[in-house]
Amino acid sequence: MDTLRSQLKEVQGHLADRDKKYRQLNHEYREAKDQWAAAKEDYEARIQKLEAENHLLRGGHGLTLTQAEKDEVENRFRKTTNELAAKTKQCEALQHQLRLLQNRAAPALAVAQDIPEAHVVSLFTKLRERIRNASMKRFSESTDTSLLPQKSREELDQLSSKWESYMGSQMVGYLLRALIWRYIHSALFMKPGRIWGQDARNMLRALSGMMMPKVSDVEYQVWRMETGRLLHQSCEVDAAVLDAVMKQIYEATKHFATGKNTEELKKSIGEIVMIGAELSDIFVRSHYEPLMSNKPGSELTRGFPFQEETMEIKAKLGSQHVVDMMITPCLLKKDGDYSVLVKAEVLDKGPMGGASAAPATSAEDEEEEKEEELVLAPPQAKNHNFNSILQDLRRSNLSVGNRLRSIREDAAFVAEVAAAFGPRRPVVANERCGSWYVHPRSKAASAYFKSTDGHFGQWRFSARRLNLHLFDLVGERDGCVVVDSTRRGKRMPDALSKTVPIWCCVLNNALFPTSPERERGDADADAEGDAGGRPLAFDVHVPPNVVSDSERAQMRARIPEHVALLRSLGLDLAALRRKLEKPLRPIWGTQESRLAPTDVVFEDYHPVICCTSSRRVVGAEMSEGGYIQGAGDDTEHWALGLTPPVFWEHADLLLSTAEPDLPDLVRSLVASHASSAAASAPKEIAPCLLVSALPIAEQPSSTCIIALHAKSTDPSSWRKSPVLMEVGIGKHKVASRNLRLALPHICAFVQQYFERTAADSEDPDLARHGSARVLVACESGKDLSVGVALALLCEFQDAEGNLGPRRERPDVNKGVIKVKLGSIMTKFPEANPSRATLQSVNSYLMG
């Protein structure tokens, strides 16, 4: 309940901002109206005076006017009447504009508020500093102007007619700084949408040309920002565009970096272009804009006058200020009127003498500028591979150290969420990513909600990921906190925004006959069912700022078929119902949410708090100072075998180790834990059928063991003894595909074991150990072993649930496989067979 209150406060804050804007506009309107009223009163008085004079003329009261005077009076009367009519129209226009602002200002503000001002200022400041450092470090030597190609001379002439005076001094760096700014401005800032490809750029340009003359400025800005937001969400940055911009800047500046390390120069330009591209993305969907111009009075200055605060380089001739090079890299914010958020630098000494304000340089900067780069670089190829530079930059930012630091930072937020919702509600990690953000001592269980089940157009309820083990936790402790994360740019993963809501809705409708609202007689509480079907007892609840009403309606339409699927699995729904006192209801929390401590017991629902652990990164990670959104995802690409338990056990050591030493330390820790890992206890998923992870704990000598190993081996070598089969089928997806070819061998081996056991049932040794027992093991104990166990259940389990030799191969269909899989998932919720594994099982059983 307190979370809802905090969300309400957040909405109220937005409304307060809107009301403040409205009051300001209303105040301006009243002032304009008062001015109009005063003018109207003055005009009316003048009209009355003229009418009185006209009455005297017509009434013959002795007033005598010449024809010229009469014409003048009549002209004044008509002029005053026309002025009054014009003022009346002006007032009506102001009223219309106020109504538009009332209706449009709030949406525009809402779109813009999505990008914090501090984030944009930080990005622009970083871009300015990167350009400054590059220009002072890479272009600090005198340049022979006779060696410059004609194209470079023309480009510099556009910056300053006196550009040659910079070449023979240390001012060359400032000239090149202006040149880089100009390329970033013209290639990225002034071409909205170009970073998403030429098609997006052409579309925006065509639509803007069509919209601008037909709508008001307020309406156009709302359209522009909303269109930019949609493009940002749906389009990927075009690497070819960034490659082209980087190449342009390099070709324009390489002549001034003679003797410098060209690879370092390209890397520096790459960083600049990446930040510029991120700012370009922001400008197209917000009210932030750049101010840059090459001369005073240009329309690109947006009305800002000539002043020191907006000069990049200026000089003085006598007492007169002269703008020699006005690039003015300033960041503006348009909120009714323009305001400067970040100002450009101003030099201490112009190239022609004179003085002006200057930015201070530290001793470290001076030492850095004095250093000469004595690098012997090999000859460079003509075609520079800028894509590889981009990849190197991204790779360096996505380092193991940055990932681990980001994980611990996000884990602190997860701990805050858990504390806010009370210690009674357990923390559940949504695998695989979620376990990185939960300390093992705080983790109550794992869940398996897949984002792919919630992707647009899918909206599935998975029979192989039922997560019914959460019922015990939710029922006993009134809800739970499910932790997950997602990749850069998304507010929350689809697993939390859509898969969990579908899961809650399906189980509610299957287990509870009516909703609490219907029991209270609220007729409007029914959700729409499928076409022509009865209404759902419970609606699907989704985060409104993530899932649209249209998508929610499509999700709702599929709920009846999901409920039918759940009921077809043959589960004991009555037993599941007894575990819950109330239906389930998802609630969402992100790092943008306002947390307030609460231990409220919801009267009508068990809350399933969906916690997105990572902070949302709007642009590229390079601008986040090493922070990585969703750092715990895709571990096979970066973790080097590191697992969450090993990380949390050695977190301080790992985070204090230098980046170059981290890979060796991680491998050492992983190897140490692997050698000391204890054998896991088998999990019984059916009578006499067990699954386990490798290595296998000691078993009775009569147990039939099928061990699935990651190293591929020849099938002729798999059978080690009458009760041991070691199957080498490879790793990951290769193993899942090879499983189809291995299953005939495995089932034949188990058939022989059952036949031999049945024949020797009088053996006292077997009688002492009990009936036949089969154990299947793989590396994880949750994927391949579960797939093999599913095949064995379908092949050898009879109607009473007992395993034994088959006389003939049973007729198996998808319905039978789903029921068997449902029984496995109920007894072993941690099981997580991959899609490829299940496809191999289906292919074998129904082939």
C-alpha positions in Angstrom: 0.0 0.0 0.0 2.9 2.4 0.8 4.3 1.7 -2.6 1.1 2.7 -4.2 1.1 5.8 -2.0 4.7 6.6 -3.1 3.6 6.2 -6.8 0.7 8.5 -6.1 3.1 11.1 -4.6 5.2 10.8 -7.7 2.2 11.5 -9.9 1.2 14.3 -7.6 4.6 15.8 -8.1 4.2 15.8 -11.8 0.8 17.4 -11.4 2.3 20.0 -9.2 4.9 20.9 -11.8 2.1 21.1 -14.4 0.0 23.3 -12.1 3.1 25.6 -11.6 3.5 25.9 -15.3 -0.2 26.5 -15.7 -0.2 29.3 -13.0 2.8 30.9 -14.8 1.0 30.9 -18.1 -2.2 32.1 -16.5 -0.3 34.9 -14.8 1.1 35.9 -18.2 -2.4 35.7 -19.7 -3.9 37.9 -17.0 -1.2 40.5 -17.5 -1.9 40.5 -21.3 -5.6 40.7 -20.6 -5.2 43.6 -18.2 -3.1 45.4 -20.8 -5.8 44.7 -23.4 -8.5 45.9 -21.0 -6.7 49.2 -20.4 -6.1 49.7 -24.1 -9.8 48.9 -24.7 -10.9 51.3 -22.1 -8.7 54.0 -23.6 -10.0 53.3 -27.1 -13.6 53.3 -25.9 -13.1 56.7 -24.3 -11.7 58.0 -27.5 -14.6 56.5 -29.4 -17.1 58.2 -27.0 -15.3 61.5 -27.5 -15.4 61.1 -31.2 -19.1 60.1 -31.1 -19.8 63.2 -29.0 -18.0 65.4 -31.5 -19.9 63.7 -34.3 -23.2 64.2 -32.5 -22.4 67.9 -32.1 -21.7 68.1 -35.8 -25.0 66.5 -36.7 -27.1 68.2 -34.1 -26.1 71.8 -35.1 -25.1 73.0 -31.6 -22.9 75.8 -33.0 -19.8 73.8 -33.5 -18.3 74.5 -37.0 -15.8 72.2 -38.6 -14.2 72.5 -42.0 -14.5 69.5 -44.4 -10.8 68.7 -43.8 -11.4 68.6 -40.0 -14.5 66.5 -40.4 -12.5 64.0 -42.6 -9.7 63.9 -40.0 -12.2 63.1 -37.2 -13.8 60.4 -39.2 -10.4 58.9 -40.1 -9.5 58.9 -36.4 -12.7 57.1 -35.6 -12.2 54.4 -38.2 -8.6 54.0 -37.1 -9.5 53.6 -33.5 -12.3 51.1 -34.3 -9.8 49.0 -36.4 -7.3 49.1 -33.6 -9.9 47.9 -31.1 -10.9 45.1 -33.4 -7.2 44.1 -33.8 -6.7 44.1 -30.0 -9.8 42.0 -29.6 -8.4 39.4 -32.0 -5.1 39.5 -30.2 -6.8 38.8 -26.9 -8.7 35.9 -28.5 -5.5 34.5 -29.9 -3.9 34.7 -26.4 -6.8 32.8 -25.0 -6.5 30.1 -27.7 -2.8 29.9 -27.1 -3.4 29.5 -23.3 -5.8 26.6 -24.0 -3.2 24.9 -26.2 -0.5 25.3 -23.6 -2.8 23.9 -20.9 -3.5 20.9 -23.1 0.0 20.4 -24.6 2.5 21.6 -22.0 2.0 18.7 -19.7 2.6 16.0 -22.3 5.7 17.8 -23.5 7.0 18.1 -20.0 6.3 14.5 -19.3 8.3 13.4 -22.4 11.2 15.7 -21.5 11.2 14.7 -17.8 12.3 11.2 -18.9 15.8 12.5 -19.4 17.3 14.1 -16.2 18.9 17.5 -16.7 21.9 16.4 -14.7 22.5 13.5 -17.1 22.5 15.7 -20.2 24.7 18.3 -18.6 27.2 15.6 -17.5 27.3 14.2 -21.1 27.8 17.6 -22.7 30.5 18.5 -20.2 32.2 15.2 -20.9 32.1 15.8 -24.6 33.6 19.3 -24.1 36.4 17.9 -22.0 37.2 15.0 -24.4 37.4 17.5 -27.3 39.5 19.9 -25.3 41.9 17.1 -24.1 42.2 15.7 -27.6 42.9 19.1 -29.2 45.5 20.1 -26.6 47.3 16.8 -26.5 47.1 15.6 -30.1 47.4 18.9 -31.9 50.0 20.9 -30.0 52.7 21.3 -32.6 53.2 23.9 -35.3 52.0 22.9 -38.7 53.5 23.9 -42.1 50.5 25.4 -43.9 52.1 24.7 -47.3 51.7 20.9 -46.7 47.9 21.2 -46.1 45.6 20.0 -48.9 43.2 22.4 -50.4 40.2 20.8 -48.7 41.7 21.4 -45.3 42.5 25.0 -46.1 38.8 25.6 -47.2 37.5 24.1 -44.1 39.7 26.2 -41.8 38.9 29.3 -43.8 35.2 28.8 -42.9 36.2 28.7 -39.3 38.3 31.9 -39.4 39.7 34.0 -42.1 42.9 34.4 -40.0 43.4 30.6 -39.5 47.0 30.8 -40.6 47.9 32.8 -37.6 47.1 29.8 -35.5 49.5 27.4 -37.3 52.8 28.8 -36.1 51.9 28.8 -32.4 50.4 26.7 -29.7 47.0 28.0 -30.7 46.7 25.2 -33.3 45.0 23.0 -30.7 42.2 25.6 -30.3 41.6 25.8 -34.0 41.4 22.0 -34.2 39.0 22.0 -31.2 36.7 24.3 -33.2 37.0 22.0 -36.2 36.0 18.9 -34.3 33.1 20.7 -32.7 31.9 21.8 -36.1 31.9 18.2 -37.5 30.0 16.9 -34.4 27.5 19.7 -34.8 27.0 19.4 -38.5 27.2 15.6 -38.8 25.2 14.7 -35.7 23.5 17.5 -33.9 22.0 19.3 -36.9 20.8 16.0 -38.6 18.1 14.6 -36.2 17.7 10.9 -36.5 20.8 10.3 -38.6 22.3 8.0 -35.9 19.5 5.6 -36.6 20.3 5.4 -40.3 19.5 7.4 -43.4 16.0 6.1 -43.7 15.1 7.4 -40.2 16.8 10.7 -41.1 14.8 11.1 -44.3 11.5 10.2 -42.6 12.0 12.8 -39.9 13.0 15.5 -42.3 10.0 14.9 -44.5 7.5 14.7 -41.6 9.0 17.8 -40.0 8.6 19.8 -43.3 5.0 18.7 -43.5 4.1 19.4 -39.8 5.8 22.7 -39.1 3.7 25.0 -41.2 0.4 23.3 -40.2 0.6 23.1 -36.4 1.5 25.4 -33.5 5.1 25.4 -32.1 3.9 23.7 -28.9 2.1 20.9 -30.9 5.1 20.5 -33.1 7.5 20.1 -30.1 5.3 17.5 -28.5 5.1 15.6 -31.8 8.9 15.9 -32.3 9.8 14.6 -28.8 7.3 11.8 -28.9 8.4 10.7 -32.4 12.1 10.8 -31.2 11.2 8.7 -28.1 9.6 6.0 -30.3 12.5 5.9 -32.6 14.9 5.7 -29.7 13.0 2.7 -28.3 12.6 0.8 -31.6 15.8 1.6 -33.6 19.4 0.6 -33.1 22.2 3.1 -33.6 23.6 2.6 -37.1 27.3 1.7 -36.7 28.0 2.7 -40.3 26.9 6.3 -39.6 29.2 6.6 -36.6 32.0 5.0 -38.7 31.5 7.6 -41.4 31.6 10.5 -38.9 34.7 9.2 -37.2 36.4 8.8 -40.6 35.4 12.4 -41.6 36.9 13.8 -38.4 40.0 11.7 -38.7 40.6 12.7 -42.3 40.1 16.4 -41.5 42.5 16.4 -38.5 45.2 13.8 -39.3 47.4 16.4 -41.1 47.8 18.3 -37.8 48.9 15.3 -35.8 52.2 14.6 -37.5 54.4 12.3 -35.4 51.6 11.3 -33.1 50.2 7.8 -32.5 47.4 7.5 -35.1 45.8 4.6 -33.2 45.5 6.8 -30.1 44.1 9.6 -32.2 41.4 7.3 -33.8 40.5 6.0 -30.3 40.2 9.5 -29.0 38.0 10.5 -32.0 35.9 7.3 -31.4 35.1 8.3 -27.8 34.1 11.8 -28.9 31.8 10.5 -31.7 30.1 8.0 -29.3 29.3 10.7 -26.8 28.2 13.0 -29.6 25.9 10.3 -30.9 24.3 9.8 -27.5 23.7 13.6 -27.2 22.2 13.6 -30.7 19.8 10.8 -29.6 18.8 13.0 -26.6 18.3 16.2 -28.6 15.9 14.6 -31.0 13.5 13.5 -28.2 13.8 16.3 -25.6 13.8 20.1 -25.1 17.6 20.2 -24.9 19.4 21.8 -27.8 23.0 22.7 -28.8 24.0 26.3 -29.6 26.8 26.7 -32.1 27.4 29.2 -34.9 30.3 30.5 -36.9 29.3 34.2 -36.8 27.4 36.7 -34.6 23.8 37.4 -35.6 23.3 34.0 -37.3 19.9 32.4 -36.8 21.8 29.4 -35.3 22.6 31.6 -32.2 18.9 31.5 -31.3 18.9 35.1 -30.4 21.8 35.1 -28.0 23.9 38.3 -28.2 27.6 38.6 -28.6 29.1 38.1 -25.2 32.0 36.4 -23.5 29.9 33.6 -22.1 29.1 32.3 -25.5 32.5 32.8 -27.3 34.8 29.9 -28.0 37.6 32.1 -29.3 37.6 35.9 -29.5 40.1 38.7 -29.9 40.3 42.5 -29.5 41.4 45.2 -31.9 41.8 48.4 -30.0 38.7 49.0 -27.9 36.5 46.9 -30.3 35.6 43.2 -29.7 36.1 41.1 -32.7 34.7 37.6 -33.0 37.4 35.7 -34.8 35.9 32.2 -34.3 32.5 31.8 -32.8 31.7 28.1 -32.4 30.0 28.4 -29.0 29.5 24.8 -27.9 26.7 25.6 -25.4 23.9 23.3 -24.1 20.5 25.0 -24.1 17.2 24.1 -22.5 14.0 25.4 -24.1 11.3 25.7 -21.5 9.2 28.6 -22.8 12.5 30.4 -23.6 16.1 29.3 -24.0 18.4 29.1 -21.0 22.1 28.1 -21.1 22.9 25.0 -19.0 26.6 24.6 -19.9 28.8 27.4 -21.4 31.8 27.3 -23.7 35.4 28.1 -22.8 37.0 31.5 -23.4 40.6 31.9 -24.1 43.1 34.0 -22.2 45.0 35.3 -25.3 43.7 35.7 -28.8 45.9 35.0 -31.8 46.1 38.7 -32.5 46.9 39.8 -29.0 44.6 41.2 -26.4 43.2 39.5 -23.4 40.0 38.0 -22.2 38.8 35.5 -19.6 40.5 32.1 -19.6 39.8 28.7 -18.1 42.4 27.7 -15.5 44.7 24.9 -16.3 46.1 22.7 -13.6 49.7 21.8 -13.2 48.9 18.2 -14.2 47.3 19.5 -17.4 50.4 21.6 -18.2 52.7 18.7 -17.6 50.5 16.5 -19.8 50.6 19.1 -22.6 54.4 19.3 -22.3 54.9 15.6 -22.7 55.9 14.5 -26.2 54.6 11.2 -27.5 57.7 9.3 -28.7 55.8 6.4 -30.2 57.2 4.5 -33.2 54.0 3.5 -34.9 54.1 1.1 -37.9 52.8 2.4 -41.2 49.0 2.6 -41.2 46.7 1.1 -43.8 44.7 3.6 -45.9 41.3 2.2 -44.8 41.1 2.6 -41.1 38.9 0.1 -39.3 36.8 2.4 -37.2 34.3 -0.4 -36.4 37.1 -2.3 -34.6 37.8 0.9 -32.6 34.2 1.2 -31.6 34.2 -2.5 -30.5 37.4 -1.9 -28.5 35.9 1.1 -26.7 32.7 -0.9 -25.8 34.7 -3.9 -24.7 36.9 -1.8 -22.4 33.9 -0.3 -20.8 32.1 -3.7 -20.4 35.1 -5.1 -18.4 34.7 -7.8 -15.7 35.6 -5.2 -13.0 32.9 -2.8 -14.2 30.4 -5.5 -14.3 31.1 -6.7 -10.8 31.1 -3.2 -9.4 27.8 -2.5 -11.1 26.3 -5.8 -9.7 27.2 -4.8 -6.1 25.8 -1.3 -6.6 22.5 -2.8 -7.9 22.5 -5.4 -5.1 22.4 -2.6 -2.5 19.2 -1.4 -4.1 17.7 -4.8 -4.0 18.5 -5.0 -0.3 16.7 -1.6 0.1 13.6 -3.0 -1.7 13.6 -6.1 0.5 13.9 -4.0 3.6 11.2 -1.6 2.5 8.6 -4.4 2.0 9.4 -6.0 5.3 11.6 -8.9 6.4 8.7 -11.3 6.3 8.6 -11.3 2.5 11.3 -13.6 0.9 13.6 -12.6 -1.9 13.4 -14.8 -5.0 16.1 -14.6 -7.7 14.8 -14.9 -11.3 17.4 -17.1 -12.9 19.9 -16.8 -14.4 20.5 -13.1 -14.0 18.7 -12.5 -10.7 21.0 -14.5 -8.5 23.9 -12.1 -9.1 22.0 -9.3 -7.3 21.0 -11.3 -4.2 23.5 -12.3 -1.6 23.2 -16.1 -1.0 22.2 -15.6 2.6 19.3 -13.4 1.6 18.1 -15.7 -1.2 15.0 -17.7 -0.3 14.5 -19.5 -3.7 14.9 -19.2 -7.4 12.3 -18.6 -10.1 12.3 -19.2 -13.8 10.2 -16.5 -15.5 11.6 -16.1 -19.0 11.4 -12.8 -20.9 10.9 -14.6 -24.1 7.5 -15.8 -22.8 6.4 -12.2 -22.5 7.8 -10.8 -25.7 5.4 -9.0 -28.0 3.2 -11.4 -29.9 4.2 -14.4 -27.6 2.6 -13.8 -24.2 2.9 -17.4 -23.2 2.2 -19.3 -20.0 4.9 -21.9 -19.9 4.1 -25.5 -19.0 7.8 -26.2 -18.4 8.3 -23.2 -16.1 5.3 -23.4 -13.7 7.1 -21.9 -10.7 4.6 -23.5 -8.4 7.2 -23.9 -5.6 6.7 -20.2 -4.9 3.2 -20.9 -3.5 4.7 -22.2 -0.2 6.7 -19.0 0.2 3.9 -16.6 -0.9 1.2 -18.3 1.2 3.3 -18.6 4.4 4.9 -15.1 4.2 2.3 -13.0 2.4 4.1 -12.5 -0.9 7.6 -12.4 -2.2 10.1 -10.1 -4.0 11.2 -11.4 -7.4 14.5 -9.9 -8.6 15.7 -9.6 -12.2 17.5 -7.2 -14.5 17.6 -6.2 -18.1 19.8 -4.8 -20.8 20.6 -1.2 -21.5 17.8 1.1 -22.4 14.8 -0.8 -21.0 12.9 0.1 -17.9 12.4 -3.5 -16.8 12.7 -6.9 -18.3 9.7 -8.5 -20.0 9.9 -11.3 -17.5 8.7 -8.9 -14.8 6.5 -6.6 -16.9 4.6 -9.3 -18.8 5.6 -12.9 -18.0 4.9 -12.6 -14.2 1.6 -10.7 -14.7 0.4 -13.5 -17.1 1.5 -16.1 -14.6 -0.4 -14.4 -11.8 -3.5 -13.9 -13.9 -3.6 -17.5 -15.1 -3.2 -19.0 -11.7 -5.8 -16.6 -10.2 -8.4 -17.6 -12.7 -7.6 -21.3 -12.4 -7.6 -21.5 -8.6 -10.1 -18.9 -7.5 -13.7 -19.0 -8.7 -14.4 -15.3 -8.1 -12.4 -12.2 -7.4 -12.7 -10.3 -4.2 -14.4 -7.4 -6.1 -17.1 -9.8 -7.5 -17.7 -11.2 -4.0 -18.4 -7.7 -2.8 -20.8 -7.2 -5.7 -18.7 -4.9 -7.9 -20.1 -5.7 -11.3 -17.5 -3.6 -13.0 -14.7 -5.7 -11.6 -15.0 -8.4 -14.3 -12.3 -8.4 -16.9 -13.1 -9.1 -20.5 -12.8 -12.8 -21.5 -12.2 -14.1 -25.0 -14.6 -13.4 -27.8 -17.9 -14.9 -26.8 -16.5 -16.4 -23.6 -17.5 -15.7 -20.0 -15.6 -12.9 -18.3 -12.4 -13.5 -16.5 -12.6 -13.5 -12.7 -9.3 -11.7 -12.6 -7.7 -9.2 -15.0 -4.1 -9.1 -16.0 -2.3 -6.3 -14.3 0.7 -4.7 -16.1 2.9 -1.6 -15.5 1.1 1.2 -17.4 4.4 3.0 -18.3 5.8 -0.1 -19.9 2.9 -2.0 -21.5 0.4 -0.3 -23.6 -3.4 -0.7 -23.3 -3.4 -2.4 -26.8 -0.8 -5.0 -25.8 -2.5 -5.6 -22.5 -5.8 -6.3 -24.3 -4.0 -8.9 -26.5 -2.5 -10.5 -23.5 -5.9 -10.6 -21.8 -7.4 -12.3 -24.8 -5.0 -15.3 -24.4 -5.7 -15.9 -20.7 -8.5 -18.4 -21.3 -6.4 -20.7 -23.4 -3.6 -20.5 -20.8 -6.0 -21.5 -18.1 -7.2 -24.4 -20.2 -3.5 -25.5 -20.7 -2.9 -25.4 -16.9 -5.9 -27.5 -16.2 -4.9 -30.0 -18.9 -1.7 -30.8 -17.1 -3.5 -32.9 -14.5 -2.1 -31.0 -11.5 -3.8 -31.1 -8.1 -5.2 -27.6 -8.3 -7.1 -28.1 -5.0 -3.9 -28.7 -3.1 -2.3 -25.6 -4.7 -5.4 -23.5 -3.8 -5.0 -24.5 -0.1 -1.6 -23.0 0.0 -2.9 -19.5 -0.9 -5.3 -17.5 1.2 -5.7 -14.8 -1.5 -5.1 -14.2 -5.2 -1.7 -13.0 -6.5 -1.1 -9.4 -7.6 2.1 -8.1 -9.2 3.7 -4.8 -8.0 6.7 -3.2 -9.6 9.7 -1.4 -8.3 12.7 0.2 -10.1 15.5 2.5 -9.1 13.2 5.3 -10.2 10.6 4.4 -7.6 10.3 6.1 -4.3 10.7 3.5 -1.5 9.0 3.9 1.9 9.3 1.2 4.6 6.1 -0.9 4.8 5.0 -4.2 6.1 1.4 -3.8 5.1 -0.7 -7.0 4.7 -2.8 -6.5 1.6 -6.4 -7.5 2.3 -7.3 -8.8 -1.1 -4.0 -10.0 -2.6 -0.7 -11.6 -2.0 1.8 -9.1 -3.5 4.4 -10.4 -5.9 6.9 -7.5 -5.9 8.8 -7.4 -9.2 12.1 -5.7 -8.5 14.2 -4.5 -11.5 17.6 -4.3 -9.9 19.6 -2.2 -12.4 19.4 1.5 -13.0 18.1 2.4 -16.5 20.9 3.7 -18.8 19.4 5.8 -21.6 22.4 6.0 -23.9 25.7 4.2 -24.2 27.5 2.8 -21.1 30.5 4.9 -22.0 28.8 7.9 -20.5 28.0 6.1 -17.2 31.5 6.1 -15.6 31.8 2.3 -15.8 28.2 1.5 -14.7 26.6 -1.3 -16.7 22.9 -1.9 -16.8 22.1 -5.6 -16.5 25.7 -6.4 -15.8 24.8 -9.9 -14.5 23.3 -11.0 -17.8 25.0 -13.1 -20.5 27.5 -14.6 -18.1 28.9 -17.1 -20.7 30.4 -14.1 -22.5 32.2 -12.5 -19.6 32.2 -14.4 -16.3 35.0 -16.9 -17.0 33.2 -19.5 -15.0 32.5 -17.2 -12.1 29.2 -17.9 -10.3 27.1 -15.7 -7.9 28.0 -17.8 -4.8 31.8 -17.6 -5.6 31.5 -13.9 -6.4 29.7 -13.0 -3.1 32.1 -15.2 -1.1 35.1 -13.2 -2.5 33.5 -9.9 -3.4 35.9 -7.7 -1.5 38.9 -9.4 -3.0 37.5 -9.3 -6.6 36.5 -5.6 -6.4 39.9 -4.5 -5.0 41.9 -6.3 -7.7 43.2 -4.4 -10.7 41.5 -5.1 -14.0 44.5 -6.7 -15.7 44.8 -9.2 -12.8 41.1 -10.1 -12.6 40.9 -12.9 -15.2 43.6 -14.9 -13.5 42.1 -14.4 -10.1 38.6 -15.4 -11.3 40.0 -18.6 -13.0 41.9 -19.4 -9.8 38.8 -19.0 -7.6 36.6 -21.0 -10.0 39.1 -23.9 -10.1 39.4 -23.9 -6.3 35.7 -24.1 -5.8 35.3 -26.8 -8.5 37.9 -29.0 -6.8 36.2 -28.7 -3.5 32.6 -28.9 -4.7 30.7 -31.5 -2.9 28.5 -34.0 -4.7 24.9 -32.9 -4.8 22.0 -34.9 -3.4 19.8 -36.5 -6.1 16.2 -35.2 -6.6 13.4 -37.7 -7.0 11.0 -36.6 -9.7 9.0 -39.8 -9.9 9.0 -43.1 -7.9 12.5 -44.7 -8.4 13.5 -42.0 -10.9 16.0 -39.3 -9.8 18.1 -36.5 -11.4 21.3 -35.0 -10.1 24.2 -32.7 -11.0 27.7 -34.1 -11.6 29.6 -35.3 -9.7 27.3 -38.0 -8.4 27.1 -38.8 -4.7 27.6 -42.5 -3.8 24.7 -44.7 -4.7 23.6 -48.2 -4.0 25.3 -50.7 -6.3 22.0 -51.7 -7.9 21.2 -48.2 -9.1 21.1 -47.7 -12.8 23.2 -44.5 -13.5 23.2 -42.5 -16.8 25.8 -39.7 -16.6 25.7 -37.1 -19.4 29.2 -35.6 -19.9 30.2 -32.4 -21.7 33.0 -34.1 -23.8 31.7 -35.8 -26.9 32.5 -39.5 -27.1 31.8 -42.4 -29.5 28.5 -44.2 -28.7 30.3 -47.5 -28.6 32.2 -46.4 -25.5 29.2 -45.2 -23.5 28.3 -48.5 -21.8 30.7 -49.0 -18.9 28.8 -51.7 -16.9 25.3 -53.2 -16.7 24.3 -50.3 -14.4 26.5 -47.4 -15.6 26.3 -45.5 -18.9 28.5 -42.5 -19.5 27.1 -40.5 -22.4 29.4 -37.9 -24.0 27.2 -35.5 -26.1 28.9 -32.1 -25.8 28.0 -28.8 -24.2 25.0 -26.4 -24.3 22.9 -26.3 -27.5 25.1 -28.9 -29.2 24.4 -31.3 -26.4 20.7 -30.6 -26.6 20.7 -31.4 -30.3 22.8 -34.5 -29.9 20.4 -35.8 -27.2 18.0 -36.9 -29.9 20.5 -39.3 -31.3 21.5 -40.5 -27.8 18.0 -41.2 -26.5 17.5 -44.5 -28.4 20.8 -45.8 -26.8 19.8 -44.6 -23.3 16.3 -46.1 -23.5 17.5 -49.4 -24.7 20.1 -49.5 -21.8 17.3 -48.7 -19.3 15.0 -51.3 -20.9 17.7 -54.0 -20.4 18.2 -52.9 -16.8 14.4 -53.1 -16.0 14.2 -56.5 -17.7 17.2 -57.8 -15.7 15.8 -56.4 -12.5 12.4 -58.0 -13.0 14.1 -61.4 -13.7 16.3 -61.1 -10.6 13.5 -59.8 -8.3 14.0 -62.8 -6.0 17.6 -61.9 -5.4 17.9 -61.1 -1.7 20.4 -58.3 -2.4 17.9 -56.5 -4.6 15.2 -57.1 -2.1 17.3 -55.4 0.5 17.8 -52.3 -1.6 14.3 -52.1 -2.9 12.9 -52.0 -6.4 14.7 -50.7 -9.6 16.2 -47.3 -9.3 17.4 -45.0 -12.1 19.5 -41.9 -11.7 20.2 -39.4 -14.5 23.0 -36.8 -14.1 24.3 -33.9 -16.1 26.5 -30.8 -15.4 23.7 -28.6 -14.0 21.3 -31.3 -13.0 18.5 -29.2 -14.4 18.6 -29.4 -18.2 19.8 -32.5 -20.0 19.1 -34.9 -17.1 15.5 -33.6 -16.8 15.1 -34.1 -20.6 16.2 -37.7 -20.3 14.1 -38.3 -17.3 11.1 -36.9 -19.2 11.7 -39.4 -22.0 12.0 -42.3 -19.5 8.7 -41.4 -17.9 6.9 -41.3 -21.2 8.5 -44.7 -22.2 8.4 -46.7 -19.0 5.9 -45.3 -16.5 2.6 -47.2 -16.3 -0.9 -46.0 -15.4 -0.2 -46.4 -11.6 3.0 -44.3 -11.9 5.5 -47.1 -11.5 8.5 -47.7 -13.7 9.2 -51.0 -15.4 10.0 -52.7 -18.6 7.7 -52.1 -21.6 6.3 -54.8 -23.8 5.7 -52.4 -26.7 6.5 -48.8 -27.3 3.7 -46.5 -26.0 1.8 -44.1 -28.1 3.0 -40.6 -27.0 1.7 -37.3 -28.1 2.2 -33.7 -27.0 -0.5 -33.8 -24.4 1.1 -36.8 -22.7 4.5 -35.1 -22.8 3.1 -31.9 -21.3 1.4 -33.8 -18.4 4.6 -35.7 -17.6 6.6 -32.5 -17.8 4.1 -30.8 -15.5 4.5 -33.5 -12.9 8.3 -33.1 -13.0 8.1 -29.3 -12.6 5.8 -29.8 -9.6 8.2 -32.1 -7.8 11.4 -30.3 -9.0 10.7 -26.6 -9.5 14.3 -25.8 -10.1 14.4 -27.9 -13.2 15.0 -25.8 -16.3 15.1 -27.9 -19.5 16.0 -25.8 -22.5 13.8 -25.5 -25.5 16.4 -27.4 -27.6 16.4 -30.2 -25.1 12.6 -30.5 -25.1 12.6 -30.4 -28.9 15.0 -33.4 -29.0 12.8 -35.3 -26.5 9.6 -34.5 -28.5 11.3 -35.5 -31.8 12.4 -38.8 -30.3 9.1 -39.7 -28.7 6.9 -38.7 -31.6 9.2 -39.4 -34.4 
